[in-house]
Amino acid sequence: MAKTILIVDDEVHIRILMEQTLEELEDDGVELLTASNGLEALDLIQTEKPDLVFLDVMMPKMNGFEVCQAVKADVATQDTYIIMLTAKGQAFDQQQGHDVGANLYMTKPFDPDDVLEKATTVLALHP
């Protein structure tokens, strides 16, 4: 069964950078999906059940913390691996991410190699 990664960010250039970073995983059968706000992300997570979500925090309609909390509270989606990706790197924000169930917390600007490595590890792909 193919693996799926959902990239959620309201900034189009970040989504494009993430897609460019992760596109080499498509050779391993990984499908990339994108969403530009929290509501769209939650809908995609519930319908597509991605294996991994890179989730921005500060977004319109529903922020990343709210999306993460909703996903982790739903039995059908609670096993979704969520990496919070945000410019908010303070300990308080990281604690809030942990509290809503995020599996990992990465700060922007991010290193594309780190993103690719995390995705490869989480999806158990061979680099």
Backbone as JSON Lines, residues from 0, in Angstrom:
{"i":0,"aa":"M","n":[0.84,-1.18,0.0],"ca":[0.0,0.0,0.0],"c":[0.89,1.25,0.0]}
{"i":1,"aa":"A","n":[0.53,2.19,-0.84],"ca":[1.35,3.4,-0.97],"c":[1.27,4.25,0.29]}
{"i":2,"aa":"K","n":[2.36,4.91,0.59],"ca":[2.43,5.82,1.74],"c":[2.04,7.22,1.26]}
{"i":3,"aa":"T","n":[1.48,7.99,2.17],"ca":[1.03,9.34,1.81],"c":[1.56,10.35,2.82]}
{"i":4,"aa":"I","n":[2.03,11.48,2.31],"ca":[2.48,12.59,3.15],"c":[1.61,13.8,2.83]}
{"i":5,"aa":"L","n":[1.08,14.43,3.87],"ca":[0.32,15.66,3.71],"c":[1.16,16.83,4.19]}
{"i":6,"aa":"I","n":[1.3,17.84,3.34],"ca":[2.05,19.06,3.66],"c":[1.02,20.16,3.88]}
{"i":7,"aa":"V","n":[1.02,20.74,5.09],"ca":[0.02,21.76,5.42],"c":[0.73,23.06,5.79]}
{"i":8,"aa":"D","n":[0.52,24.09,4.96],"ca":[1.09,25.4,5.25],"c":[0.31,26.44,4.46]}
{"i":9,"aa":"D","n":[0.04,27.58,5.08],"ca":[-0.71,28.62,4.37],"c":[0.18,29.44,3.44]}
{"i":10,"aa":"E","n":[1.49,29.26,3.54],"ca":[2.41,29.99,2.65],"c":[2.8,29.09,1.48]}
{"i":11,"aa":"V","n":[2.44,29.54,0.28],"ca":[2.64,28.7,-0.91],"c":[4.1,28.35,-1.14]}
{"i":12,"aa":"H","n":[5.02,29.3,-0.87],"ca":[6.44,29.0,-1.12],"c":[6.96,27.92,-0.17]}
{"i":13,"aa":"I","n":[6.42,27.84,1.03],"ca":[6.83,26.77,1.96],"c":[6.31,25.42,1.44]}
{"i":14,"aa":"R","n":[5.04,25.4,0.98],"ca":[4.49,24.15,0.43],"c":[5.33,23.68,-0.76]}
{"i":15,"aa":"I","n":[5.71,24.61,-1.62],"ca":[6.52,24.23,-2.8],"c":[7.88,23.7,-2.37]}
{"i":16,"aa":"L","n":[8.53,24.37,-1.42],"ca":[9.83,23.93,-0.93],"c":[9.72,22.52,-0.32]}
{"i":17,"aa":"M","n":[8.66,22.3,0.46],"ca":[8.44,20.98,1.06],"c":[8.22,19.91,-0.02]}
{"i":18,"aa":"E","n":[7.42,20.26,-1.02],"ca":[7.18,19.31,-2.11],"c":[8.47,18.97,-2.85]}
{"i":19,"aa":"Q","n":[9.27,20.01,-3.12],"ca":[10.55,19.78,-3.81],"c":[11.47,18.92,-2.95]}
{"i":20,"aa":"T","n":[11.43,19.13,-1.64],"ca":[12.26,18.36,-0.71],"c":[11.86,16.9,-0.69]}
{"i":21,"aa":"L","n":[10.56,16.65,-0.73],"ca":[10.05,15.29,-0.55],"c":[9.75,14.56,-1.86]}
{"i":22,"aa":"E","n":[9.87,15.26,-3.01],"ca":[9.44,14.63,-4.26],"c":[10.26,13.39,-4.62]}
{"i":23,"aa":"E","n":[11.5,13.3,-4.16],"ca":[12.28,12.1,-4.48],"c":[11.7,10.85,-3.83]}
{"i":24,"aa":"L","n":[10.87,11.03,-2.8],"ca":[10.21,9.88,-2.17],"c":[9.12,9.3,-3.06]}
{"i":25,"aa":"E","n":[8.69,10.08,-4.06],"ca":[7.68,9.58,-4.99],"c":[8.2,8.37,-5.75]}
{"i":26,"aa":"D","n":[9.52,8.28,-5.91],"ca":[10.12,7.11,-6.55],"c":[9.89,5.84,-5.72]}
{"i":27,"aa":"D","n":[9.66,6.03,-4.41],"ca":[9.38,4.9,-3.51],"c":[7.88,4.68,-3.38]}
{"i":28,"aa":"G","n":[7.09,5.35,-4.24],"ca":[5.65,5.18,-4.21],"c":[4.92,6.07,-3.22]}
{"i":29,"aa":"V","n":[5.6,7.1,-2.71],"ca":[4.97,8.01,-1.75],"c":[4.16,9.07,-2.51]}
{"i":30,"aa":"E","n":[2.94,9.27,-2.05],"ca":[2.07,10.28,-2.65],"c":[2.12,11.54,-1.79]}
{"i":31,"aa":"L","n":[2.26,12.71,-2.43],"ca":[2.29,13.97,-1.7],"c":[0.97,14.71,-1.88]}
{"i":32,"aa":"L","n":[0.39,15.14,-0.77],"ca":[-0.83,15.94,-0.77],"c":[-0.5,17.27,-0.1]}
{"i":33,"aa":"T","n":[-1.27,18.31,-0.44],"ca":[-1.05,19.6,0.21],"c":[-2.38,20.21,0.64]}
{"i":34,"aa":"A","n":[-2.3,21.03,1.67],"ca":[-3.45,21.8,2.14],"c":[-2.96,23.18,2.54]}
{"i":35,"aa":"S","n":[-3.81,24.19,2.36],"ca":[-3.36,25.56,2.63],"c":[-3.96,26.16,3.9]}
{"i":36,"aa":"N","n":[-4.83,25.4,4.59],"ca":[-5.35,25.88,5.87],"c":[-5.75,24.69,6.73]}
{"i":37,"aa":"G","n":[-6.04,24.96,7.99],"ca":[-6.32,23.9,8.95],"c":[-7.57,23.09,8.64]}
{"i":38,"aa":"L","n":[-8.63,23.75,8.19],"ca":[-9.87,23.02,7.89],"c":[-9.66,22.05,6.73]}
{"i":39,"aa":"E","n":[-8.99,22.54,5.68],"ca":[-8.69,21.7,4.52],"c":[-7.82,20.51,4.95]}
{"i":40,"aa":"A","n":[-6.87,20.78,5.84],"ca":[-5.98,19.72,6.33],"c":[-6.77,18.66,7.08]}
{"i":41,"aa":"L","n":[-7.64,19.08,7.98],"ca":[-8.42,18.14,8.77],"c":[-9.3,17.27,7.87]}
{"i":42,"aa":"D","n":[-9.9,17.89,6.87],"ca":[-10.74,17.16,5.92],"c":[-9.92,16.1,5.18]}
{"i":43,"aa":"L","n":[-8.73,16.5,4.7],"ca":[-7.86,15.57,3.98],"c":[-7.38,14.43,4.88]}
{"i":44,"aa":"I","n":[-7.05,14.76,6.12],"ca":[-6.58,13.73,7.06],"c":[-7.69,12.71,7.31]}
{"i":45,"aa":"Q","n":[-8.93,13.2,7.45],"ca":[-10.04,12.28,7.7],"c":[-10.39,11.44,6.49]}
{"i":46,"aa":"T","n":[-10.25,11.98,5.28],"ca":[-10.63,11.22,4.08],"c":[-9.48,10.4,3.51]}
{"i":47,"aa":"E","n":[-8.27,10.95,3.51],"ca":[-7.13,10.28,2.87],"c":[-6.29,9.44,3.84]}
{"i":48,"aa":"K","n":[-6.39,9.72,5.14],"ca":[-5.61,9.01,6.16],"c":[-4.11,8.96,5.82]}
{"i":49,"aa":"P","n":[-3.46,10.13,5.68],"ca":[-2.03,10.13,5.36],"c":[-1.21,9.47,6.47]}
{"i":50,"aa":"D","n":[-0.04,8.93,6.09],"ca":[0.84,8.28,7.06],"c":[1.62,9.31,7.86]}
{"i":51,"aa":"L","n":[1.86,10.46,7.24],"ca":[2.69,11.49,7.84],"c":[2.13,12.86,7.47]}
{"i":52,"aa":"V","n":[2.08,13.77,8.44],"ca":[1.61,15.13,8.19],"c":[2.66,16.11,8.69]}
{"i":53,"aa":"F","n":[3.1,17.0,7.79],"ca":[3.94,18.14,8.19],"c":[2.96,19.3,8.36]}
{"i":54,"aa":"L","n":[2.79,19.76,9.6],"ca":[1.7,20.67,9.94],"c":[2.22,22.01,10.45]}
{"i":55,"aa":"D","n":[1.89,23.07,9.73],"ca":[2.22,24.43,10.16],"c":[1.33,24.78,11.36]}
{"i":56,"aa":"V","n":[1.78,25.69,12.2],"ca":[0.97,26.07,13.36],"c":[0.07,27.26,13.04]}
{"i":57,"aa":"M","n":[0.66,28.35,12.58],"ca":[-0.11,29.58,12.37],"c":[-0.75,29.57,10.98]}
{"i":58,"aa":"M","n":[-2.05,29.26,10.96],"ca":[-2.8,29.18,9.7],"c":[-4.2,29.73,9.89]}
{"i":59,"aa":"P","n":[-4.84,30.14,8.78],"ca":[-6.22,30.62,8.87],"c":[-7.2,29.46,9.07]}
{"i":60,"aa":"K","n":[-8.39,29.79,9.52],"ca":[-9.53,28.89,9.71],"c":[-9.38,27.94,10.89]}
{"i":61,"aa":"M","n":[-8.21,27.35,11.04],"ca":[-7.98,26.43,12.16],"c":[-6.46,26.31,12.28]}
{"i":62,"aa":"N","n":[-5.9,26.56,13.47],"ca":[-4.44,26.51,13.56],"c":[-3.96,25.06,13.72]}
{"i":63,"aa":"G","n":[-2.65,24.89,13.59],"ca":[-2.06,23.56,13.64],"c":[-2.3,22.81,14.94]}
{"i":64,"aa":"F","n":[-2.3,23.55,16.06],"ca":[-2.57,22.91,17.35],"c":[-3.98,22.33,17.38]}
{"i":65,"aa":"E","n":[-4.95,23.1,16.85],"ca":[-6.35,22.65,16.83],"c":[-6.5,21.43,15.91]}
{"i":66,"aa":"V","n":[-5.84,21.47,14.75],"ca":[-5.89,20.34,13.82],"c":[-5.31,19.09,14.48]}
{"i":67,"aa":"C","n":[-4.15,19.24,15.08],"ca":[-3.47,18.11,15.73],"c":[-4.34,17.52,16.83]}
{"i":68,"aa":"Q","n":[-4.92,18.38,17.64],"ca":[-5.77,17.92,18.73],"c":[-6.97,17.14,18.2]}
{"i":69,"aa":"A","n":[-7.6,17.63,17.13],"ca":[-8.76,16.97,16.53],"c":[-8.37,15.6,15.95]}
{"i":70,"aa":"V","n":[-7.22,15.55,15.28],"ca":[-6.75,14.3,14.67],"c":[-6.45,13.26,15.74]}
{"i":71,"aa":"K","n":[-5.76,13.67,16.79],"ca":[-5.37,12.74,17.85],"c":[-6.55,12.31,18.71]}
{"i":72,"aa":"A","n":[-7.63,13.1,18.72],"ca":[-8.82,12.76,19.52],"c":[-9.74,11.79,18.78]}
{"i":73,"aa":"D","n":[-9.54,11.63,17.46],"ca":[-10.39,10.77,16.64],"c":[-9.74,9.39,16.5]}
{"i":74,"aa":"V","n":[-10.45,8.36,16.93],"ca":[-9.92,6.99,16.89],"c":[-9.48,6.6,15.48]}
{"i":75,"aa":"A","n":[-10.2,7.09,14.46],"ca":[-9.88,6.73,13.08],"c":[-8.57,7.34,12.58]}
{"i":76,"aa":"T","n":[-8.13,8.43,13.21],"ca":[-6.93,9.13,12.72],"c":[-5.85,9.29,13.79]}
{"i":77,"aa":"Q","n":[-6.07,8.8,14.99],"ca":[-5.14,9.08,16.1],"c":[-3.73,8.55,15.89]}
{"i":78,"aa":"D","n":[-3.55,7.57,15.0],"ca":[-2.22,7.02,14.76],"c":[-1.45,7.8,13.7]}
{"i":79,"aa":"T","n":[-2.06,8.84,13.13],"ca":[-1.39,9.67,12.13],"c":[-0.16,10.32,12.76]}
{"i":80,"aa":"Y","n":[0.98,10.2,12.09],"ca":[2.23,10.78,12.61],"c":[2.26,12.26,12.22]}
{"i":81,"aa":"I","n":[2.3,13.13,13.2],"ca":[2.25,14.57,12.94],"c":[3.54,15.25,13.38]}
{"i":82,"aa":"I","n":[4.16,15.94,12.42],"ca":[5.33,16.77,12.71],"c":[4.9,18.22,12.6]}
{"i":83,"aa":"M","n":[4.92,18.93,13.71],"ca":[4.6,20.36,13.7],"c":[5.8,21.09,13.1]}
{"i":84,"aa":"L","n":[5.52,21.95,12.15],"ca":[6.58,22.69,11.46],"c":[6.23,24.16,11.6]}
{"i":85,"aa":"T","n":[7.01,24.89,12.4],"ca":[6.59,26.26,12.7],"c":[7.75,27.19,12.99]}
{"i":86,"aa":"A","n":[7.49,28.47,12.82],"ca":[8.48,29.49,13.16],"c":[8.47,29.74,14.67]}
{"i":87,"aa":"K","n":[7.43,29.24,15.35],"ca":[7.31,29.44,16.8],"c":[8.12,28.37,17.53]}
{"i":88,"aa":"G","n":[9.35,28.72,17.88],"ca":[10.24,27.72,18.46],"c":[10.43,27.79,19.97]}
{"i":89,"aa":"Q","n":[9.66,28.66,20.65],"ca":[9.82,28.79,22.09],"c":[9.4,27.49,22.8]}
{"i":90,"aa":"A","n":[9.97,27.28,23.97],"ca":[9.65,26.08,24.76],"c":[8.15,25.96,25.0]}
{"i":91,"aa":"F","n":[7.48,27.1,25.24],"ca":[6.04,27.08,25.49],"c":[5.29,26.5,24.29]}
{"i":92,"aa":"D","n":[5.68,26.93,23.09],"ca":[5.02,26.45,21.87],"c":[5.29,24.96,21.67]}
{"i":93,"aa":"Q","n":[6.52,24.55,21.93],"ca":[6.86,23.14,21.79],"c":[6.07,22.3,22.78]}
{"i":94,"aa":"Q","n":[5.89,22.82,24.0],"ca":[5.11,22.11,25.02],"c":[3.65,22.0,24.57]}
{"i":95,"aa":"Q","n":[3.14,23.08,23.99],"ca":[1.75,23.07,23.51],"c":[1.6,22.03,22.39]}
{"i":96,"aa":"G","n":[2.59,21.94,21.51],"ca":[2.57,20.93,20.45],"c":[2.56,19.53,21.03]}
{"i":97,"aa":"H","n":[3.38,19.34,22.05],"ca":[3.44,18.04,22.74],"c":[2.09,17.72,23.4]}
{"i":98,"aa":"D","n":[1.51,18.75,24.03],"ca":[0.25,18.57,24.75],"c":[-0.9,18.15,23.83]}
{"i":99,"aa":"V","n":[-0.91,18.63,22.59],"ca":[-2.0,18.26,21.67],"c":[-1.7,16.98,20.91]}
{"i":100,"aa":"G","n":[-0.52,16.38,21.19],"ca":[-0.24,15.06,20.64],"c":[0.69,15.0,19.45]}
{"i":101,"aa":"A","n":[1.35,16.11,19.13],"ca":[2.3,16.09,18.0],"c":[3.41,15.07,18.29]}
{"i":102,"aa":"N","n":[3.81,14.33,17.27],"ca":[4.86,13.34,17.45],"c":[6.24,13.99,17.46]}
{"i":103,"aa":"L","n":[6.37,15.12,16.75],"ca":[7.66,15.78,16.63],"c":[7.42,17.25,16.38]}
{"i":104,"aa":"Y","n":[8.41,18.08,16.7],"ca":[8.29,19.52,16.55],"c":[9.54,20.03,15.84]}
{"i":105,"aa":"M","n":[9.39,20.6,14.67],"ca":[10.53,21.16,13.93],"c":[10.28,22.65,13.72]}
{"i":106,"aa":"T","n":[11.36,23.43,13.82],"ca":[11.19,24.87,13.64],"c":[11.68,25.33,12.27]}
{"i":107,"aa":"K","n":[11.06,26.41,11.79],"ca":[11.47,27.05,10.54],"c":[12.48,28.13,10.9]}
{"i":108,"aa":"P","n":[13.43,28.46,10.06],"ca":[13.66,27.76,8.79],"c":[14.19,26.36,9.04]}
{"i":109,"aa":"F","n":[13.76,25.43,8.21],"ca":[14.15,24.03,8.4],"c":[15.2,23.64,7.36]}
{"i":110,"aa":"D","n":[15.93,22.61,7.67],"ca":[16.93,22.06,6.75],"c":[16.23,20.98,5.93]}
{"i":111,"aa":"P","n":[16.17,21.16,4.59],"ca":[15.49,20.16,3.75],"c":[16.0,18.73,3.98]}
{"i":112,"aa":"D","n":[17.3,18.59,4.27],"ca":[17.85,17.26,4.53],"c":[17.22,16.64,5.78]}
{"i":113,"aa":"D","n":[16.98,17.48,6.8],"ca":[16.34,16.99,8.04],"c":[14.92,16.54,7.76]}
{"i":114,"aa":"V","n":[14.2,17.33,6.95],"ca":[12.81,16.99,6.61],"c":[12.77,15.65,5.87]}
{"i":115,"aa":"L","n":[13.65,15.5,4.89],"ca":[13.69,14.26,4.1],"c":[14.06,13.07,4.99]}
{"i":116,"aa":"E","n":[15.03,13.28,5.86],"ca":[15.47,12.21,6.76],"c":[14.34,11.79,7.7]}
{"i":117,"aa":"K","n":[13.62,12.77,8.27],"ca":[12.51,12.46,9.18],"c":[11.43,11.68,8.43]}
{"i":118,"aa":"A","n":[11.08,12.13,7.23],"ca":[10.04,11.45,6.45],"c":[10.45,10.02,6.12]}
{"i":119,"aa":"T","n":[11.71,9.84,5.73],"ca":[12.22,8.51,5.39],"c":[12.16,7.59,6.6]}
{"i":120,"aa":"T","n":[12.52,8.13,7.77],"ca":[12.5,7.34,9.0],"c":[11.08,6.98,9.41]}
{"i":121,"aa":"V","n":[10.19,7.97,9.44],"ca":[8.82,7.76,9.87],"c":[8.1,6.75,8.97]}
{"i":122,"aa":"L","n":[8.34,6.85,7.66],"ca":[7.66,5.96,6.72],"c":[8.4,4.65,6.52]}
{"i":123,"aa":"A","n":[9.52,4.5,7.23],"ca":[10.35,3.28,7.15],"c":[10.75,2.98,5.71]}
{"i":124,"aa":"L","n":[11.22,4.03,5.02],"ca":[11.72,3.87,3.65],"c":[13.22,3.73,3.69]}
{"i":125,"aa":"H","n":[13.77,3.19,2.65],"ca":[15.23,3.06,2.59],"c":[15.79,4.28,1.87]}
{"i":126,"aa":"P","n":[16.71,5.01,2.53],"ca":[17.25,6.25,1.94],"c":[18.04,5.97,0.67]}
